[in-house]
Amino acid sequence: MSTPIHTPQDLGCMVRETRKRLKLTQPQLALAANVGVRFIVELEAGKSTLRLENILRVLQALGGVLTVEGMDCFISNTEEGAR
């Protein structure tokens, strides 16, 4: 199942809810993702200037992946033009 994320707050809410459903504390998630507790707090609060690399670590630690939808048509057109 995928959930649309439109804002940093949406992502933060998703991370928080997933962490709680997995019965993880913020320090436990930080340790699993190799980030600081402050990073988890800021991510869950929807801070918009966090490093993507660390966000991906947290998502991976929670068993999630980041996907982008709606741009496939641009990628396939570019690839066809290169042939």
Secondary structure as GFF3:
##gff-version 3
##sequence-region A 1 83
A	DSSP	alpha_helix	8	21	.	.	.	ID=ss1
A	DSSP	alpha_helix	26	33	.	.	.	ID=ss2
A	DSSP	alpha_helix	37	44	.	.	.	ID=ss3
A	DSSP	alpha_helix	52	61	.	.	.	ID=ss4
A	DSSP	alpha_helix	72	82	.	.	.	ID=ss5
###
